[in-house]
Amino acid sequence: MVQFGNEVEKTPRIQWTEGDLEAGRPRPELQRTNSNISIYSSTSRRGSIDPASALPIQYRTVSFQINETHEKDTKDLQKAKNNAAKELANVDWHTVAVNEIYSRLSTSLQQGLSAEQAKNKLTQYGKNAPSPPPSHLFQQILGYFFKGFGSVLLVGSILVFVAWKPLGQPPALANLALAIVLLAVFFIQAAFNAWQDWSSSRVMASITTMLPDSCLVLRDGAQTTVVASDIVPGDILYLKSGNKLPADVRFIEISSDAKFDRSILTGESLPLQGTVDSTDDNYLETKCIGLQGTHCISGSGLGVVVSTGDATVFGKIAKLTNAPKTGMTPLEKEILNFVIIIVSIMLTMIIVVIIVWAAYLRKSHPDWINVPLLIVDCVSVAIAFIPEGLPIALTASLTITANIMRKNKILCKSLKTVETLGSVSVICSDKTGTLTKNKMYVTETCIGGISMSPEAARDEMMKRRNEGKGVNAVDQLRTIAGLCNSGEFDAATENLPIHERKINGDATDQAVLRLSESLGPVMELKKLWKKTFELAFNSKNKYMIRTLALAEFALSRDEVAAFRPEDTLLTIKGAPDVLIGRCSKFTTSQGTTQPLDDTSRAMIEEIKNDWSSQGKRVILLARKTISKEQISSHPTSSQFENEVMSHARDGLTLVGIVGIVDPPREEIPYVVSTLRGAGIRIFMVTGDFALTAQAIAAECGIISNPPEMVQSVASLRRDSFDVPSLSSETKVRDFASNPCKSIVLSGPEMIGLNENQWDQLCSYDEIVFARTTPEQKLRIVREFQSRSEIVGMTGDGVNDAPSLKAADIGIALGSGSDIAIEAADMVLLESFSAVVEAVKYGRVVFDNLKKTIAYLLPAGSFAEFWPVMTNVIFGLPQVLSSFLMIIICCFTDCAAATVLAYEAPEADVLIRKPRKPKTDRLVNWQLILQAYGFIGVLETLTSFAMSYWYLQRSGIPFSVLWFGYGASPDSLSADYVTQKLNEASSIYFVNLVVMQWFTLLAVRTRRLSIFQHPPIGKKETRNFWLAPAIVFSLVMAVFWLYIKPLQKVLGTTGVPVEHWFLPMTFGLGILLLDEGRKFVVRTWPQGVLAKLAW
């Protein structure tokens, strides 16, 4: 039985291929969490999404021996896998002959299924999709009620009900009203949570349709791209490196280097070799079966689909296990920590109130606070301290951010992605397909040391044919280019011009195949050849090999004459710096073969370097004739690959080299300059040749210095070196004023670097890493991480997957390979420039939550708390009623706090240094100082002053109330005093409501003036929701204060008109004082106020 999960021995390092090992600095254990299993096709981009989660899109990402947090219960998962294995005990797809499978499924290798067969089978077997998981509706509904502060509201409501009856003697209608309002808020919050969940589900559902979801199959004898959910048993499926298998398949053709990562199912860390013949009677162990959801990490092949949907191994396991738990993100943890602090203070204050009452008031002033009133006071303290609007504002902020990301064609898999973007300090970017368009075409060819354009090469070929000179050099280049190529023209576009025809294959193969087709039909060549073996290109070898039977135009006349039917022709295509040392001969421009002497080698090297310095990718094409006596094994045997690799090490004949242009994306220079202005260093990490990489980097703006100022590995001293501070603040300043330090080095040069040299290297502003392997890309990420950098990695290929996985945030392109998309945290579906928007809103979501908290704390916490404490400790009347506290927290403040989530980015958001997660906390002492020590104190003092000034004018002096414990002037009736105290409570309430309007305008920006970031007029900064929020708070205040029936029950009253306008003066004062504070912070960024700024 296959060993699953924890039975696999864990190793601390990533191993991409068995031989591709390089020791790097130890890195602390990574904590990337797994997410839902995604099962789609060989070119699938979608993942399953759990709408019940807050916002994250749940993916299960591929494991490359990176230790991850296991979110499934181990025993349940193991049980599910064992049950699935038992169900498969009688399955024989892996043991029967391939022809028997064709017969059972009514398909064939030559034609595949017909369109009519596929339609019928789709009806018979259903969609290739998993059954929806159970909804857990009951738990979901409970979550709506008790998420956030729902439990506090419910407990508070029950306690106040108890204070009304049976404890109330007589029962106070105000307590009943308070309990009902608390209960109403409890249900309103639940309704909002339900609506928000529905809204989030819509956003997530729309995101699932943003990624293409297709695979390549053979139908009606032609390659066809179909939606993965529409494939059926019997489909012939094309597989290549980077694909994710959309269903269970039986391999019918497989390359010798084909390997499959099954870690998603079995936990096996090493890739599994693919074979055509069965290697084990166990369906889960055999190598001739490809399981749904696993990845092809190298090689290529063909497979016939044998199971889809729930019938696959993956489907059986997924059906038997529950959805994974959603872990808390760092931002949610910060909010939880903040709430814990607030709740701790709240409980402390409640305990203080109870102790003061029990030890002093109950004995000395028994009529001042009775038990029902004590309960109401305790509930009031709880209400005063807890910012009830925070959960609603947080959820709204996340939904808004998800919508913005969706509109910018950015797919974020979790909230952690957005948070991390706000603190990224280094971005390491792959070149091909990420910085460049990945739309390659050949612009130069070189045969025998003579360079010519593709058009000139065609003219030369036709000229020599017309002259009757037979096979010539261009013919040979055309043949090697067309046959040593894994690209295939799509049959559906065969009538289009060559440059418009679709090719299934990577960009390099597409460019070379178009060159061959422009010189003559590739299909004619393929009819004369029989492929006997293929070794696909990989980032370690940097070449591709195919062995074939003889074709007339592939060889020179002398070689054709000497070639026998049993002989093998080895063709090879790849990096010149890797292959040219293996070449001993070259093809001249006349088509003959001559020894490759030092002069010819130097001439070709010079041409290669010249093209590379122009940013062209250079590919060398070569061949070798191998006689039957030199090969002892059959092409289908496992030994054949070793023999071919041995023959490919020397004795090759260089047919020619081609120069391929892959132009940079138009937006890249803007992206690089913008990110650099945001204090983020962006480096190139590529497998390409150093000169090519440097030239492209210069075009992209990654290298800004002229070539003579770009340093090399020789500039890195091996002895001790004092590295300057790498703080983000320093980097921002350096980018603006100081010349940048640039360096280019290759993967082989990286191997010998010591710690001192890495310290120096990581201090450079501009770096190009060339000729890197996946292991070296991974090491680069870890070296920067070990120096306290937050690293983003962008890429789109199979070789990028390990580093995408290990980076703090992996960023893939929607056009990239499945395995890269699975490993990444974020997918850019269209333009790479979207990364700028992603970074911007990664910072904005954090900024806006700080603004929300800064707005909620002054009135909703600080100013509400002191009326209760002065009532208990100093014997003053509670000058703000508990009911009006609820109205502030849950009505007047809540709407305004939510609209802060809609605030546009401040103008300086992308010229600010990146946030440091360890020190720049969501709620720090500076924010508390701003909320409590500045705005909170002003609002509290002015509200107290207005209330007691009104009482003074009404004949109730403050001196009588101070330590009065219910005392009042003898000349005034109790009803008159109660009426005036109710009016004073309403004045305190109105004062807070009105001043909060101006506080809302003040906290909209942290550094910029309201004139620089106006709420109206300027399109980039306006927030249309501010005015409705202010109007809503006004309507709520008028509603609870001025409706007569409510006044009698709740003890509220209207207020004199001057107490609507005086708070506006105070609020304007807060706004002007904060404007002055921001001005000082902007003018003296290193001053005392700047250090106190939140």
N, C-alpha and C positions, 0 to 999 in steps of 0.2 A: 504493500500500500504506500502511496506517496506520502511523504512527511510534510505536514502543513505547519504554518505559523511558527510557534515558539520552538518546535523541534529542530528548526534549522539553526545551525550555529551562527551566531552574530559576529560580524567583524567590524572593526572600527573605521574602516576606510572604504572609499568607493573604488570598485574595480570595474573598469569599463570593458577592457578586454584582458585576456590572461597575460599577455606580454607587455601591456601598456601601463607599466607601473613606475611611479615616481614618488619619492618620499617628500611630503610637505610638512609644514609646521603643524603640530597637533591643534585641533580646533575643538572647542567645547561641543558637547552633544547638541545636535540640531533638534529644534522643537517644532518643526513643521508638522501640523496635524493632518492625518488622512481625512478624506471626505468620501462622499458617496461613490459607489462603483459606477463608472461610466462604461458602456458596453458597445458603443457604436462602431462604425465601419472602418475599413482600411484607410479612408480619408475623412474620418469623422472628426467633427470639431465640437460636438455637443456633449454636455454632461447632464446627468440627472440633477434636478433641483428640488430641494425640500421647501415648499412654500411656508411650512410651519415655522421655519427658522426665521430669525430676525430679518436678515437680508442675504446672508451669504449663499452663494451658489456652491453646492456641495459636489466636489469631485474626489475621486480616489486617484491620487497621483502615483506614478510609477516609482518603485523602490530601486535605488541603486546602492544598496547597502548603507543607506543613511538611516540611522536609528530614528524612528518616529514615534509619536504618541499613538498608542492603539486605543481607538475609541469604541471598538466593539468589545462586548464581553467575550473573553477568550473561550470559555466553555461552550457558550451558545454557538459561536462561529465554528468551533471544532466539531460540534455535534452536527451542524448543518452540512459541513463538508463530508463527514462520514456518511450521513444519510444519502447525500448526493452520490457518493462512491458506490453505495449499495444499489441504488437505482440503476447505475451504469454497468452492473455486473454482467448483464446479459446483452449489452450492446456489442456489436461485432464490426462496426464500421472500420476499425483499425486492423482487423485480421483478414477480412475478405479481400479478394483480388480487386484491382481497380476496375477491370471490365465488369465485374459483378456489381460494383457501385453504379457504374454507368447504366447498367440494365435496370437496377432497382429504381433509380431516380429518373430514368428516361432522358438521359442526357448524353453528350459525347464531347470528346476533347476538341474535335474539329469545329463543331457548330454550337455547342452549349445548348441552352434551352431556347425554344422559340418564344416569341412575345406572347402567343396564345397559351403555351405551357406555363409560362411565368405567371400569367394572370390567373389561370386555374389553380396553380399551386398556392398562390397568395390567398385565394379563397379557402383552400383546404387547410393550410397551416397557419394562416393569420399573419399579422405584421411581425416583423423581426424586432420586437420591443418587449421589455419586461412588463409583467403585470404591475399595475400601480400598487404601492405599498398601502397597508391599512391606514386609515386616516386618523385613528385615535381621537375621535371627535370629543369624547368626554374630557380627556386631558387637555385638549386644545381649548375648550370652553373654560375650564378651570384656570388655564393660563391667562385668558383674557381678563378674568376677574382679579387674579391675585398677582399678576405681574406688576412691577413698579411698587407703589405704596398702597395697593388695594387692600392688603391685609390690615394695614394700620388704619385705614379709613373705616373698614368694617368693624374692627375691634373698638375704635373710638365711637362709632355709631351705637354699638351695643351698650357700651359703658354709659353713654349719655341717655339712652333709653332707660337704663337702670336708674340713673340719677333722676329721671322724670318720674318713673314709677318702678318699684314701690318705695324708693328712698325719699322721693320728694314729698314733703309735708308742709304745705299743700303742693301738688304737682305744678311745676312751672311750665307754662306754655312755651316759653323761650327755649327751654331744654328740649321739649318735644320737637320744636321747629329745627333746632340745631341737629338733633339726631336724624330727622328726616332728610335734611340737606346733606349731611354726611353720607347717608345711605344713597341719596340721589347721585351724589358725586361718584360714589363707588360704582354705580351702574353706568353712569355716563362714561367713566374711564374705561370700563369693560367694553362698552359699545365702540369707543374710539379705538381701542386695541383691536377689536374685531375688524373694524373698517380698515385700519392700517394694515392688518394682516392680509386682507383681501386686496388692498392696493399693492402691497409688496408682491403678492402672488402674481398679479397682473404684470408687474415690472419684470419679475423673474421669468414668467412665461414668455414674454416678448423677447427676452434675452436669449432663450433657448433657440429661437428661430433665427438668430443673427449669424450663427456659425453654419457654414455649409456642412452637409452630412451626406457624403456620397462615397461610392466605391466603384472600382473598375471591374466589370464582368464581361464574359463572352456570351452574347446572345445573337442568334441568327447568323453565326459565323463571323461577327464583327465585335470589336471591343466597344463596349457601351458603358457610359457612366450612369449609375442608377442611385437613387436614394437608399441608404443603408437599411432602412426599415422595410424596403420593398424586395430585398433579396430573399430567395427561397431555396429550399433543399434542391440540389441539382445544378445550381448556378456554378459556372467555372469562374473562380475568383483569381485575379492577378494580385500578387503580393510583392512588395518591395521594401527595402530598408526604411524604417520610420513609420510604417503602417501599423494600425491597430486592427486586429482581426474582428470583423463584424459578426462572426458566427463560428460555430465549430466546423472545421474543414479537414478533409483528408488530403494530404499532399500528394500530387500526382507528378509534379516536376519540381525539383528544388535544387538550388545551387549549393555547392559544397560548403560555402561560407555562411549559409543561412542559419541564423541563430534567433531564438525567441526568448524574450523575458517573461517568465511565468510568475514572477514574484507577487503579482497582484492576486494570484490564486493560491499559490503554494508556499510563498515566502522564500522560495529558492533564490539564493543570491546570484548564482552563476547562470548565464544564459544557456538554453537547451538547444543542442544541434537539431536541425530538421532533417528528416529522412523520408524517402518514398516508401520503403518497406517497414513493416511493423517490427519493433524492437522489444516489445513486452506484451503479454496477454492482458495486462491491466490498461484500461482505456486512459486512465490519468497518467500512466507512466510512459506509455509509448511515445516515440519521437515522430511518428508519422501523422499525428493529429495536432492541429493547431486549435487552441481553445479560444473561445470568444473572450475579448477584453485583453488578451495578451498582445505584446508588441513584437514585431519583427525588427530587431536592432541591427541586423546586417544581412546581406544577401538578397535573393529574390526567388520567386517560384510561382507555381500554379497550384490551386487547390480546388476541390469540389466541395461545395457546402453540403453538410450532412445533417446539421441541426440548427434551428433558429429559435429566437425568443426564449420562452421558459424551458424549452426542451434542451437547451445547451447546459453544459456544466455550470457556467456562470449563472444562467437563469435559475437553475435548481438551487444553487447556494443562496442567491439573492432572495429567492422566494421564501427560504427557510430561516432567514435572519432578519432582525429588526434593523431599521435605519440607524446609522451611527449617531452618537450624541454630538450635539453642537457645542464645542468648547467656547469658553469666554475669550474674547479678543482682548488685547492689551488695553484698548480704550474702555471697553466695558469693565475691565478690572479696575481701571483708574476711577471710573464713576462709582463702582461698588465701594472702593476704598473711601471715596469722598462721602458717600452715603453712610458708611459705617462710622466715620468720624462724627458726622452730623447726628446720627442716631445715638452715639455714645454720649455726646454733649447733652442731647435731649434727655436721655435716661438719667444722666447726672443731675440735670436741673429738676427733673421730676422728683428724684430722690431728695434733693435739697428742699423742694416745696413740701413734700410729705414730712420730712424731718422737722422743718420749721413749724408746720401746722401741729404735728404731734407733740413736740417738745415745748412749744411756746403759745401758739395761737389757741389751741384747744383748751388750754388752762387759763390763760390770761384774758383772752377775748373769744369766749365760746360762741358768741353770736355773730362774729365777723365772717367766718368761713365754716359752714357745716359740711357734712359728708357729701351730699349731692354737689355742692359748689366746689368742693375739693376735687371731685372726679372731673367736673367740667374744667377746672383750672389745669389739671394734669393733661386732659385732652387738648386744651388750648396750647400748652407748652409743646406738645407733640406736633400740633398743627403749625405752630409758629416756626419750629425748627426745620421741619421736613419740606423741601421744595417740591410740592406735588406736581408742578408743571414740568419738572426735569425729564421724567420718562417720556412724556408726550413729545417734548421738544427733541429729545434724542432720537426717537423713532422717526419723527418727521425729517430730521436732518439726514438720517441714513437713507430714507426713501428719496429725498431730494437729490442726494449725491448719486444714488444709483441711477436715477433718471438722467442726470447730467452726463454720467459716464455712458449710459446707453445712447444718448443723443450724439455723443462724440465717438460712437462706435468703439467703445472700450468695454471689454468684458472682464469684470472683477469677480474672482471666485470667492472672495470672502472680504469682510470688513477690514481684516488685518492688512489686506493689500492697500486699501486707501490710507490707513493710518501710517503704514511703513513708508509710503511714497512721500509723506510730509517730512520725513527725516533722512531720506537718501542723500548720501554725500558723495558717492562714487557710482558711476554707471559704466559697466564694461559691456561693450556692444560688439556683437559679431558683425562682420562686414557684408558678406554675400547674402542678399535677400532682406537684410535689415537696414543697413545704411545705403545699400544699392538696390536697384529696382528688381534684380534677379531676372532681368530680361536681356539675355546675352545674345550677341551676334558676332560672328567672325569678321574682323576688319583687315587682317593681315595673314598671309601664308608665307612660309619660307621653305623652299626645297633646294637642297644642294647649296645653301648659302645665298640664294637669290630670293629676295623678298618681292612679293607681288600681292595685289588685292585679289579677292575672290573672283571678281570679274575678269581681271587679267589672267588669272589661273585658268579660267574656263576658256578664254580665247586661246591661250597657249595649248591647252589640251586638244581643242578642235583643230588648231593649225597643224599640230603634229599628226593627228589622225588623217587629215586631208592630204598631208604629204606622204601618207602611207608608211609612217614610221612605227605604226603599231602601238604597243603598250608604252606609255611614257610616264614620267614622274608624277604628273598631276593625276593620271589614272590610278596610280598606286595610292596616292594620298586620298583620293576620293573613296577607294575601296576600304582602306583601313578606317577612315572617318565614319563610313556608313555601317561597317560591320562590328567594329570594336565599340559598340554603342548600345546602351540599354534603353535608349529612347525609342518610342514607336509612334508613328503618325496615326492620328485618330481617323478611322475610316469615314466618319461622318463629314469630315472637312476635306476630303481628298480632291474635291473639285475647286477648292479655293487657291489663290496664289500662295506660293511657298511661305512667304512671311506672315500670312494669315492663318495657315493651317495649325491646328492644335496638335501638340506633341505630348504624349504621356511620358514623363521622365524629368530628371533634374535639369536645371538651366544650362549647365555646361554641355550635357548630352544634346540638348535641344539645339544649341548653337552649332555644334559640330555636325549634327545630323542635317541641319538646314544647309550647311556648306556642302555636304556630300550630295544632297538632293539637287542643289543648284548646279552641280557638275554632271548630274545624270540620275535617273531614277534609282533610288535605293532598293526598291522592290525587285528590280532586275538582278541586283547583286545577291539578294537574299535567296533567290531561286537557285543560285549556283552553289550555295554554301549549306553546310550542315553544322550547326553549333554542337560541339562536343563537350565543352566545359566553359564555365564563366566564374570569374572571381570579381565581385562587384567592387567599385571604388569605396574606400573607407579613409577616414581622416588619419589613420596611422600609416598605412602603406602609401597613400596618395597616388594610387594608380589603379587601373582596371585591366583585367586580362580576359581574353576570349581565345579559345582554341577552335579551329575550324578545318574543314576539308578544303581542297584546292579550288581557287577561282582564278580564271585566266589573268585578270587585270591586277591581281594582288602582288605579283612578283615580277622581277625583271626576266628577260628572255632566258638568261643563263640559268636562273633558278627554276623557271618553269620546266626547262628541259630536264633538270635533275630531280624534279619532284615526282614521287611515286604515290599511288592511290592510298597506301597504308600510312603515308607520312602525315604529320600534323603541322599545321601552320599556327604559330602562336602570335597573336596580335596584342599589343599593349598600348595604353593611352594614359598619360598622367603628367605629373610635375617634372619639368626638365631637370631641375637640380637633383631629383631623385633618380631619374632614368638615364641621363646622358652618360654617367659613369659606367653604365652597363652596356653601352653601345660600342661596338668595335668597327662597324661599317656604317656608311650612309649612302642614300640614294642621290645621285647627281641630278642636275636639271635635265639631262638627256634620258634619265630613266635607268642608267646603269648603276652598279653597286661598286663602291670603292672603299678602301680602308679609311677609318676616321682617325686621321693623324692629328697632332697637336695644333697645327695651323687651322684645320677645318673646325676642330672643337672650339678653339678660341674665337673663331669667326661666328659660330652659332651662339656661343655664350654672350658675345657682344650684342648680337641681335636680340637675344632673349632679355638681356639687361636693359637695352634701349626701350623695348616694348614695355617691360615691367615698370620702368621709371615714368612711362606715360599713363600708368594705371591700368594696363591691359593684363588680363590673365593669360599666361602662356601655357599651352598644352603641347606635349611632345607625343608624336605617333610613331610607333616602331613595330617591327615584326621579327620573327625568327622561324626558320624552317627546322623542324625536328624530325629526324628519320625514325622509322619504326623500330630500328635497333636501339635507339636511345631511350625508348619508353617501354617499360616492362609491364605496366598495369593498364587495365581497361579504364576508359573515361568515367565509368560509373562507380569505380572502386574508390575507397577512401584514400588510397595511396597515390592516386593520380594527381591530386592537388599538390602534394609534396614534390612530386617529380616536376610538375609544371613550374612551381615556384623556384625550384633549383635551376631549371633551364632559363628562367627569366632573369637570373642574376648576372648573366654575361652573354656576350655574343650576339647582342641585338643589332638589327639594322635600322638606323634612324631614317624614317621615310620623310619626315618633315615636322615643322612646328607651326602652330597657328596662334595668332593673337586675338583674344576675345575681349570685347568691351562690355562691361556691365556698369552703365552710368549710375552715379549716385542719385538718390531721390532728390527732387528739386527742393524739398523742404528741409533737408538735413542741415545745411549751414545755419538756417534760422534756429532750428532745434538746438544745435550745439551751442550757439552764442547765447540763446535764452537760458539754457541749463547752466552754462558757465556763469552767467550773470546771477543765477540763483544760488551760487556757491557750490555747485555740483561739478565735479571733475568727470569728464566723459572720455573713456579710453577705447581704443580699438583692439579687439582680440580676435584673431583670424588664423585660419590654416593656410592662408595664401602666402606667396613669396614676399620677402621683406620690402623689396623695391616697389612692387605693385601695391602692397598695403600702405606704404608711406605716401605714394602718389595719390591714392584714393583718400587717405586721411587728410592730405593737404587740400583736396577739392572739397571735402566735407567740413573743413575748418577745425578738425581735431588737432592737426598740426598747423600752427600759425607761423612758425619760424621757417626761414629759407633752408634748403637742404644742407648748406654748409654749417648751419648752427644746430642741426639735429645731432644729438649725441648718440653714442653706441655703448655697448656693454663695457668697453674699455674705460669709460668715465666712472664706473662704479668701483670704488676702492674696497679692497678686501679687509683693510685694517679698520680700527675703530673710527667712527665718524659721528660728529654731533649733528643730528638731524634737526632742522628748525621745526618749530611748532606747526602742527598740521591742523590747527583749529579752523573750523569753517569760516570764522570771522576773518582770520588771516588770509584764507584762500580767496574770499570775496574781494578783499582789498588788493591782493596780488593781481587778480584778474583785471582789475580796473586800472592799475597804475604800473605794476612791475612787469618786466619782460618775463615771458613764460619759459620754463625749462622743458625741453622736448627730448625724447629718447625713443629709439627704435631698437628692439632686440627680438631674437628668435627663440623658439621653444628649446632647441638644443643648448643655446646660451643660458637659458634659465636654469638648467639642471645643475650647473656648477655654482650658482649664487649662494653665498652664505648669509647669515642673519644681518650682518652689517650692510651688505649690498642690497638686501631686500628693504632695509630701513631707508637707504638712500633712494632706491627705485620708487618706493611708495611716496616719496616727497615730491616727485616730479609732477608738473602741471599737465603735461601732454605725453601720453605713452601709446606706442603701437606695439602690440605683441604679435609677432608673425610666426608662421609655421608651428602653430601650437596644436597639441593633441588634446583630446577631451580631458585627460588626467591633468595636463598642464593648465587648462582653462579652470579646472576645479581648484588647483593650487593657487592660481592668481586670486580667485575669489576669497579663499581662506586666508591668504597672506594679508589682504586688505582688511578683512574682518578682524583678524587678530590684532590689528592696529587701531581698533575702535572705530572703524569706518562702517557705515551702513551701506551695503553694496547692493546695487541693482544690476541684474544681468539680462541682456537682451539677446535673443537668438531665434533661429527657426529650424535648425537641422538636428539630426539624430545626435551628432557629436556635441551639440550644445546642451543636451538634456541634463547631464550630471551637474554642470555648473548652474543651470537654471534652478535645479532642485536645491542646491546648496546655498545659493544667494539669499540675502534677506528678502528680496523680492525678485522673482523670475518673471520676465516679460517676453512673451512670444508673439509672433505675428500670425494673423489668421491664415495666411497663405503657407505657413510652415508645416512641418511634419507633425503627425499625431502625437508622437512621443515627446516632442518639445512642448506642444500645447498642454499635454497632460502634466508635464513637470513644472510648468509655469504657474504663477499666481494670477497673472493678468494677461489678457490677449488683446492686442491691437488689431482690430478687424479690417481697418482700411489703411490709414496713413500713420507713419511713424511719428508724425508731428503731434499725434494725439497724446504722446507721452508728456508733452508740455502741459496740456490740460489736466492730465492725470496727476502730475506733480502739484499743479496749482490747486486743484480741488482736494488733494490729499492734505494740503496745508489749510485750506479754507474750512474743511469739516472740523478740524481741531480748533481753529480760531473761533468759529461760530459757536461751538459748544462752550468755549471759555466765555464768550459774550453772553450766552444764555445764562450761565451760572452767575456771572457778574451782575446780570440784571435781576435775577430771582432773589439773591441773598439779601440785599439791603432792606426792601420792604417785606418780602415774603418770609424772612427769617429774623433778622436783627430787630427791625422796628416793631415787629409783632411780639417779640419775646419780652421786651422791657415793661409793657403795661402789666403783664402777668406778674413779673418779679417785683415790680414796685407795689403791686397790690398785696402780695404776700409778705414782703419784707418790711416795707415802709408804711403799710396800712392805708395806702392811697386807693381810691376807687379804681377799678380796672377800666382805664380810659379808652380801651378799644375792646369791644365785646368779642367773645369767642366766635360768634356767628359771622361777624364782619371779617375776622381773620380768615375764615374759610372762603369767604367771597373773594378776598384778595388773592389767596393762594390758588384757588381752583377756577376762578373766573376772570377777574380783571388782569391779573399778571400772566395767566397761562397763555392766553391768545398772543400777547405781545412777545412772550418768550419763544413761542413757536415760530413767529414770523422772522425772528433773528436767524433761523436756519436758512432763510431765503436771501440772506445778505450776500451781495456780490463780493468777489475778492477785492481786498484793498490794493491800491496801486503798487504798493511795495512788496506784495506777497512773493514776487519772483525776483526781488533783489535783496531778499532777506537771507540770512544764513540758515542752513537746514536746522531743524529742531533736533536736539539731543535727547533721546527718549529717557535716558537715565537721570537727567537733571531738569529738563523742561517738562514739568508735570502739568497735567490738566488743571489741577487746583493747587497752586503753590502759595507761599506766604504773601507774595506780591498781590495776587488776586484777592486773598482774604483781606489784606490791608485796604485795597481799593473798595471792596464791597462793604466791609464793616467799618474800617477806620476812617474812610472818607465819605462815601455816599451814605452809608448806613447811619453814621453819627449825625450827619446833617439832616437827613430825613426824620430821624427819631427826635432830635432836639426841636426842630421846627414844629413837628406834629404835637409834641408835648406842650410846647409854648402856645400854639394856637388853641389847644383844648383848655388849658388852665387859664389862659388870658380870657377866653370866653366865659369861663366859670367865674373869674374875678369880676368881669363886667356884669355878670348876672347876680352878684351879691354873695358868691361863695368863695371866700379868699383861700388861697393856697395854704396859708398858715393853719387854717382850721383842719384841712384835709391831711396835712403832714403828720404821720403817726396818729391819725385820728381814728382809724379802724371803724369807719362808719359814722363818725361825728359830723354834725352840720350846724350851721348857725341856728340858734334857738328861735329866731324870728321867722324862719322859713319852714313851710310845711314839708313833710316827707314826700308828698306827691310832686311838689315843685322841684325839690332837690333831685328826685329820680328823673323828672323830665329833663332838667338841665344836664344831668350826667349822661343821659341818652343822647342829647344834642352834642355834648362834648365828644362822645364816642363816634358819632357820625362825622364830626369835624375832623377828628384824628384820621378817620377812614378816608374822607375826601382829600385831605392833605396828602396822604400817601399815594392815592390813585393819581392825582394830578401831577405830583412831583415825579412819579414813575414815567409819565409821558416824556419828560425831559431827560430822565435817566436813560430811557430807551434810545433817544437820539445820541446821548453821550457815549454809550457803550457800543454803538454801531461800529466804531473804529477804535483801534488800540493805539494808533500813533498819528493818524492823519486827521486833519481838521475837517469839520463838517462841510466847509466850503470846498475842500479838495475831494470829498467823498459825499456829495449832496444826496439826500434821499429822493429828490425829485429832479426832473430836468435832464440830467446827464444820463444817457442810456446805459453806460457801463457801470454806474453805481446806484441807480435808482432801485427802490424797493416799494412796489405799489401796495404791498400788504401792510405797511406801517400805519397808514391812515385808517384803514378798516379796523386794525387792532386797537387803535386809540379810541375810535368811535365805539367799538364793542365794549371797552372798559367803561366809557362814559355811560352807555346805555345800561350796563349792569349796575353801576353806582346809582343811577336815577331810579332804576327798577326796584332795588331793594330799599332805597331811602324814602321814596315819595309815594308809594302806593299805600293808601290808608289801611286796608286790612292787614297788610304785612307789618306796618308800623306798630299796630297794637300787639301783634303776636311776638314780633322779634325785638321790640324795643328800639327801633330805628326811627329817625326823624329827618325832616328836611333840614338844611343848614342855611344860615344867612348868606346872602349872595356874595358878600366880600370874601367869604371863606372858599369860594370857587376861584377867585382871582388872586388872592394873596399867595396860595401855593404855586401859581404860575410864576410869580416873582421869585419865589424860592427855587423853583425848578430851573428858571432861567439862570439863576445864580450858580447852580450846580453845573449847568451846561457851560457857562462862561469860565468857571474855575477849571473845569476839565479841559476846555480848549486851551487855557493858559498852561496847564500841566503838559499837554501834548506838544505845545509850541516849544516849551523848554526841553522836552525830551528830544524833539527833532533838531533843535538848535545845538544842544550840548549832549550828543549821544553817549558821552562817557561820564556825564555828570551824576550827581547824587540822585536826582529825580528819575533819571533814565534807569538807574539801578533799582529803584523802587517801583518802576513801571511794570504793570502786569502784562 
